[in-house]
Amino acid sequence: MSIRKSSLLFPRTSNWTGISALGAALLATTAMPSMADEALADLVETVSPSVVTIIAEQEIVPGAAPGQNFDFDGHPFGEFFKRFGAPEGFDAPQRGPAQGLGSGFVMDEAGYIITNHHVVDNASSVTVRLNDDRTYDAEVVGTDPLTDIAVLKIDADTKLQAVELGDSDVIRVGEDVVAIGNPFGLSSTVTTGIVSAKGRNISEGPYAEFIQTDAAINKGNSGGPLFNMDGEVIGVNSAIYSPSGGSVGLGFAVTSNIVEHIAADLRDDGQVSRGWLGVSIQNVSPQLAAALGIDASAGALVSDVVADSPADGVLKQGDVILSFNDEAVDSSGDLPILVGTTKVGTDSTLTVLRDGKEESVTLTIGQHQAASAQVETPFEAEVAGTTMGVTVAPLTETVRAETGVAETVEGVVVTNLKPDSPAEKAGLQRGDVIVKLGNQDTFTPDALKAALDSEKTDPALVLINRGGSQIFVAVELA
């Protein structure tokens, strides 16, 4: 077999003058900055004065009393003391104040600064250093742990240069973005990349939605702005995914539309007022859709309605919420953000799928209530098994005391599951309370058995209460 050189790579021509001219043009293009480079440099020059360094200090930690175990790392005789103990009367040195560095940006020329909650959390004092190295003591106006946003206030001697918040909903995957901050304390560091994903849920709570970017985000970038190419802030850099602590191209920024709502609320009274429906929701899996007898797998399935909540008497268990105030609800993760950013007292319209038909309902948004802590207690009980592959027990006073199940919850509690049984495959766990199977209440083991015997839908729709929250599961019985 012979190998021939491609004529595309090595053209057979004697017109070397033309090739030289082409090469000269390429060299000229390489040597001259492109219009895109000029635009990026202009953007950075314009917005950089608005990016600040956040210095958060915590109280001095008292030194340990003589005779206690010390951390001798860094001490000249550290290894010796670790092996043989410290000499009598040795006192460990006092630790100085802990200091953390983060980033932020000016949102108002009057001196309001946006950063991350985790940057200033538990800080005894906060200092803001401007781009020109001027420093000011900062007041923490308010913070919101559920979105990791904080608002600070400084009293500067002049008006500050603020940046505008853009519309994070219109940013598209693939668009160029610019991150400016203070990674590892190196102020005014600029990195570029693209939006690599939108609508990320990184388990930071139900009210935060993230833009994913491959612009290098490192420790110290927290609280800094993520800009679009118009110089608008479309996100606040909050988290990274990194096995090593450095950037691996997975940075996450809270969307500017959420930041705008939270920051305005915090500036108003230092607290966040969140809208509340009073329902427990979950995604509609293909199995649940089959059990519900519907075709769609989008929306948020209502698994429980809180008594005396805005949804009480309006929404029902088994409703699938398809839209909220004309905004589509593609999954259960969309609804808390839409409701949480709605002003308390607002009349809102929901489109729900109920008994296979779409209906429009209206309710008044209430004030979000903090969820109470749930206690999970393992327990044992012995009763007859059922065809689901579970062993269940009635909720006697003794069982309630052992499991922590509230008096208001009715059903039978799962005490054991057979390996590879329908119930185990559906995700049931010991401690779950089976409330309904299909449309039948299952307040006793016999009621559960009767519901199984008469159930004609496969998979069967089962309502359970887990740790105080009610969810639907689809159990394949065949």
C-alpha positions in Angstrom: 0.0 0.0 0.0 1.4 3.4 -1.0 0.8 6.6 0.9 0.2 9.8 -1.1 0.5 13.3 0.3 -2.7 15.2 0.0 -2.7 18.0 -2.6 -4.8 20.0 -0.2 -1.9 20.1 2.2 0.9 20.3 -0.3 -0.5 22.1 -3.5 1.6 21.5 -6.6 2.2 25.0 -7.7 5.1 27.2 -8.4 3.3 30.4 -7.3 5.3 30.8 -4.1 4.6 34.5 -4.1 0.9 33.8 -3.5 1.7 31.5 -0.6 4.0 34.0 0.9 1.3 36.7 0.7 -1.2 34.3 2.4 1.3 33.6 5.1 2.0 37.3 5.6 -1.7 38.0 5.9 -2.0 35.2 8.5 0.9 36.6 10.4 -0.6 40.1 10.3 -4.0 38.8 11.6 -2.2 37.0 14.4 -0.2 40.0 15.4 -3.2 42.4 15.5 -5.8 42.0 18.3 -9.2 41.0 17.0 -12.3 43.1 17.5 -13.6 40.5 20.0 -10.4 40.9 22.0 -10.8 44.6 22.0 -14.4 44.3 23.1 -13.5 42.0 25.9 -10.7 44.3 27.1 -13.1 47.3 27.0 -15.7 45.3 29.0 -13.2 44.3 31.7 -11.9 47.9 31.9 -15.5 49.2 32.3 -16.8 46.8 35.0 -13.6 46.1 37.1 -14.0 49.2 39.3 -17.3 47.7 40.5 -15.8 44.3 41.7 -14.6 44.3 45.3 -12.8 42.1 47.8 -14.6 40.9 50.9 -12.5 40.3 54.0 -14.4 38.5 56.8 -12.9 37.9 60.2 -14.0 35.7 63.1 -13.4 36.2 66.8 -10.1 35.1 68.3 -10.2 31.5 69.4 -8.9 31.2 73.0 -5.9 29.0 73.5 -6.3 25.6 75.2 -5.6 25.3 79.0 -2.3 23.8 80.1 -2.4 20.0 80.0 -4.9 19.7 77.2 -4.0 18.2 73.8 -2.5 20.7 71.4 -2.2 20.8 67.6 1.5 21.0 67.2 1.6 21.3 63.4 4.1 23.9 62.4 5.8 24.0 65.9 9.6 23.5 65.7 9.3 20.5 68.2 5.9 19.5 67.0 6.8 15.9 66.1 8.7 15.4 69.4 5.8 16.8 71.4 3.3 14.5 69.5 5.3 11.4 70.4 6.4 12.2 74.0 4.0 14.9 75.1 4.6 18.6 75.9 6.8 19.5 78.8 5.1 20.4 82.1 3.7 24.0 82.1 3.8 24.3 78.3 1.1 26.5 76.9 0.0 26.4 73.3 0.1 29.8 71.6 -3.1 31.7 71.1 -4.7 31.4 67.7 -5.2 34.7 65.9 -8.5 35.8 64.3 -9.6 33.6 61.4 -9.8 35.5 58.1 -11.6 34.6 55.0 -11.5 36.2 51.6 -14.2 36.4 49.0 -15.5 38.6 46.2 -18.5 40.9 45.6 -19.7 43.7 43.5 -21.4 47.1 43.8 -25.1 46.9 43.1 -25.9 50.5 44.0 -23.8 53.7 44.0 -25.0 54.4 47.6 -22.7 51.6 48.8 -24.7 48.4 48.7 -22.6 45.3 47.9 -23.7 41.8 46.9 -21.7 38.7 47.9 -22.3 35.2 49.1 -23.9 34.3 52.5 -21.1 31.7 53.1 -18.4 34.4 52.7 -19.7 36.5 55.6 -21.4 33.8 57.7 -20.4 33.9 61.4 -18.1 36.9 60.7 -17.4 39.2 63.6 -16.3 42.0 61.2 -16.5 42.5 57.5 -14.3 44.8 55.4 -14.8 45.7 51.8 -11.7 46.6 49.7 -12.4 48.5 46.5 -10.6 48.1 43.2 -8.5 51.2 44.0 -7.5 49.7 47.4 -9.7 51.9 49.5 -11.1 49.9 52.4 -14.3 50.4 54.4 -16.0 48.6 57.3 -19.2 46.9 56.1 -22.5 46.4 57.7 -24.2 43.0 56.9 -27.7 44.2 55.9 -29.0 40.7 55.6 -28.2 37.2 54.3 -30.2 34.4 52.8 -28.7 30.9 53.3 -31.2 29.2 51.0 -29.9 31.1 48.0 -26.4 31.9 49.4 -26.8 35.6 48.9 -25.8 38.4 51.2 -26.2 42.2 51.0 -23.6 44.5 52.6 -23.5 48.3 53.1 -20.5 50.6 53.2 -20.4 54.4 53.7 -17.9 55.6 51.1 -16.9 59.2 50.8 -17.9 59.2 47.1 -20.5 57.6 44.9 -19.5 54.1 43.8 -19.6 52.7 40.3 -22.4 50.1 40.2 -23.1 47.4 37.6 -26.5 46.3 36.3 -28.2 43.0 36.8 -29.1 41.4 33.5 -31.9 38.9 32.6 -30.5 35.5 33.3 -33.5 33.9 31.6 -32.4 35.0 28.2 -28.8 33.9 28.4 -28.2 30.9 26.2 -26.0 27.8 26.6 -22.9 28.5 24.5 -22.8 32.3 25.1 -19.5 33.9 26.3 -19.3 35.0 29.9 -16.6 36.7 32.0 -15.9 36.1 35.7 -14.0 38.7 37.8 -13.0 38.1 41.4 -10.2 37.4 43.8 -9.3 33.7 43.5 -6.8 32.8 46.3 -6.7 36.5 47.2 -5.4 37.6 43.8 -7.6 40.6 43.3 -9.1 41.7 39.9 -8.5 38.3 38.3 -10.4 37.9 35.0 -11.4 34.5 33.5 -13.5 33.8 30.4 -15.6 30.9 29.3 -19.1 30.0 28.1 -22.4 29.1 29.7 -22.2 25.3 29.7 -25.6 24.6 31.2 -28.6 26.3 32.7 -31.1 25.5 35.4 -28.7 23.4 37.4 -29.8 22.1 40.8 -26.7 21.3 42.9 -28.6 20.4 46.1 -28.2 23.8 47.6 -31.8 24.1 48.5 -35.1 24.4 46.6 -35.0 28.2 46.0 -31.6 28.5 44.2 -31.1 27.9 40.5 -27.6 27.9 39.0 -25.9 28.8 35.7 -23.0 26.4 35.0 -19.9 27.8 33.4 -16.5 26.6 32.4 -14.9 30.0 33.2 -12.3 29.3 35.8 -13.9 29.7 39.3 -11.6 29.1 42.3 -11.6 29.6 46.0 -12.0 33.4 46.6 -14.2 33.9 43.6 -17.3 33.3 45.8 -19.6 36.2 45.7 -18.1 37.7 42.5 -20.0 38.6 39.4 -20.5 36.5 36.2 -20.9 39.0 33.3 -22.5 38.6 29.9 -20.8 40.3 26.9 -22.9 43.4 27.5 -21.3 44.0 30.9 -24.4 42.9 32.8 -24.3 40.6 35.8 -26.2 37.4 35.0 -25.0 35.4 38.0 -23.2 35.4 41.3 -20.4 32.8 41.5 -21.2 30.6 44.4 -19.8 27.1 44.1 -17.4 24.8 42.2 -17.1 21.1 41.6 -13.6 20.1 42.3 -11.8 17.0 43.7 -8.7 19.1 44.3 -10.1 22.5 45.3 -9.0 24.1 42.1 -11.0 24.8 38.9 -11.9 21.8 36.7 -14.2 23.8 34.5 -17.4 23.3 36.6 -18.4 26.6 38.2 -21.9 27.5 39.4 -23.5 30.9 39.7 -26.8 31.9 41.3 -29.0 33.4 38.5 -29.3 37.2 38.5 -33.1 37.0 38.4 -33.1 35.2 41.8 -30.4 37.6 43.1 -32.4 40.6 42.1 -35.5 39.4 44.1 -33.5 38.4 47.1 -31.3 41.5 47.2 -34.4 43.8 47.0 -36.0 41.9 49.9 -32.9 42.0 52.1 -32.5 45.7 51.5 -36.0 46.3 52.5 -35.9 44.8 56.0 -32.9 42.5 56.2 -35.1 39.4 55.7 -36.5 37.4 52.8 -40.2 37.0 52.5 -41.0 33.9 50.4 -44.2 32.9 48.8 -45.8 29.6 50.0 -48.4 27.3 48.6 -48.5 24.7 51.4 -48.0 21.5 49.3 -45.6 18.7 49.1 -44.6 17.9 45.5 -42.6 15.5 43.5 -41.7 14.7 39.9 -44.0 12.7 37.6 -41.9 9.7 36.6 -43.1 7.5 33.7 -44.2 4.9 36.3 -46.2 7.4 38.2 -47.7 8.7 35.0 -48.8 5.2 34.1 -50.3 4.7 37.6 -52.1 8.0 37.3 -53.4 7.2 33.9 -51.9 10.2 32.2 -49.6 10.6 29.2 -47.4 13.5 30.2 -44.4 13.2 32.6 -43.9 16.9 33.1 -45.2 19.0 36.0 -45.2 18.8 39.8 -47.3 16.1 41.4 -49.1 17.2 44.6 -48.5 14.5 47.2 -49.8 16.3 50.2 -51.7 19.5 51.1 -51.0 21.3 54.4 -54.1 22.0 56.5 -55.0 25.7 56.7 -52.5 26.6 54.0 -53.2 28.6 50.8 -53.6 25.4 48.9 -56.0 23.8 51.4 -59.4 23.4 49.6 -57.9 24.5 46.3 -55.4 21.8 45.4 -55.8 18.1 45.9 -53.5 15.1 46.3 -52.9 13.7 42.9 -53.1 17.1 41.1 -50.3 17.7 38.6 -49.4 21.4 38.5 -48.5 22.2 34.9 -48.1 26.0 35.1 -47.9 28.8 37.7 -48.9 32.3 36.6 -48.5 31.3 32.9 -44.9 30.0 33.6 -44.5 26.3 32.6 -43.7 23.9 35.4 -41.6 21.3 33.7 -40.5 19.5 36.9 -41.1 19.8 40.7 -37.9 21.8 41.0 -39.4 24.7 39.0 -42.3 25.3 41.3 -40.5 26.4 44.6 -38.5 29.0 42.7 -41.6 30.4 40.9 -43.7 30.5 44.1 -40.8 31.6 46.4 -40.2 34.7 44.3 -43.9 35.7 44.2 -44.9 38.4 46.6 -46.9 37.3 49.6 -50.6 38.1 49.3 -50.6 37.9 45.5 -53.4 36.1 43.7 -51.9 33.5 41.5 -53.4 31.2 38.8 -52.3 27.6 38.4 -53.1 25.1 35.7 -53.5 21.6 37.1 -54.2 18.2 35.6 -57.0 16.7 37.7 -58.6 13.3 36.9 -57.2 13.5 33.4 -58.5 17.0 32.6 -56.8 20.4 32.8 -58.3 22.9 35.2 -57.5 26.5 36.2 -57.4 27.3 39.9 -56.6 30.5 41.8 -55.2 31.0 45.3 -53.5 33.7 47.4 -49.8 33.2 48.0 -49.0 32.9 51.7 -45.9 33.4 53.8 -43.3 30.6 53.8 -42.9 28.8 57.1 -39.7 27.2 58.1 -39.9 23.4 58.0 -39.6 21.7 61.4 -36.8 19.1 61.9 -37.8 15.6 61.2 -36.7 12.7 63.4 -36.0 9.3 62.0 -36.0 6.5 64.5 -35.3 2.8 63.5 -37.7 0.3 65.0 -38.8 -3.3 64.9 -42.3 -4.9 64.8 -43.8 -8.2 63.8 -47.1 -8.5 61.9 -48.4 -10.5 58.9 -46.8 -9.7 55.5 -48.6 -8.6 52.4 -48.2 -9.4 48.7 -46.2 -6.2 48.1 -43.3 -7.8 49.8 -43.5 -5.7 53.0 -44.3 -6.3 56.6 -46.4 -3.6 58.1 -47.7 -2.7 61.6 -50.7 -0.6 62.7 -49.8 2.8 64.2 -50.4 2.1 67.9 -49.2 4.6 70.5 -46.2 2.4 71.2 -45.2 2.3 67.5 -45.8 6.1 67.1 -43.5 6.6 70.1 -40.8 4.4 68.7 -41.0 5.8 65.2 -41.8 9.5 65.8 -44.8 9.3 63.5 -47.2 12.3 64.3 -50.7 11.7 65.7 -52.1 13.3 62.6 -50.7 10.7 60.3 -52.8 7.6 59.6 -51.8 4.4 57.9 -49.6 1.3 58.4 -45.9 1.5 59.0 -43.4 -0.5 57.0 -41.3 -2.6 59.4 -39.5 -4.9 56.9 -39.1 -5.4 53.1 -38.2 -8.5 51.2 -35.1 -8.2 49.0 -36.1 -7.5 45.3 -39.7 -7.2 46.2 -42.1 -4.8 44.4 -42.0 -2.5 47.3 -38.2 -2.4 47.6 -37.8 -1.8 43.9 -40.3 1.1 44.1 -38.1 2.7 46.7 -40.1 2.1 49.9 -38.1 2.1 53.1 -38.5 0.8 56.6 -40.4 3.5 58.6 -42.5 4.7 55.7 -46.2 4.9 56.5 -48.4 3.6 53.7 -51.4 6.0 53.7 -53.3 5.0 50.5 -53.1 2.4 47.8 -55.0 3.6 44.7 -58.0 5.5 46.1 -58.3 3.4 49.2 -57.2 4.3 52.7 -54.8 1.8 54.3 -55.2 2.5 58.0 -54.8 -1.2 59.0 -52.9 -4.1 57.6 -56.2 -5.7 56.6 -57.2 -2.5 54.7 -53.9 -2.7 52.8 -54.5 -6.3 51.9 -58.0 -5.6 50.7 -56.8 -2.6 48.6 -54.2 -4.9 47.0 -56.8 -7.6 46.3 -59.0 -5.1 44.5 -56.4 -3.0 42.8 -56.7 -3.2 39.0 -54.0 -0.7 38.0 -50.5 -1.8 37.5 -48.3 -0.2 38.6 -50.3 0.7 41.6 -50.2 4.3 42.9 -49.2 4.3 46.6 -49.2 7.3 48.9 -46.6 7.2 51.7 -45.6 9.5 54.5 -41.9 9.6 55.1 -40.5 11.8 57.9 -43.6 14.0 57.9 -43.7 14.5 54.1 -46.1 12.7 51.8 -45.0 11.4 48.4 -46.4 9.1 45.7 -44.6 5.9 44.5 -45.6 3.6 41.8 -45.4 -0.1 42.8 -45.4 -2.7 40.0 -47.4 -5.6 41.3 -47.3 -8.0 38.3 
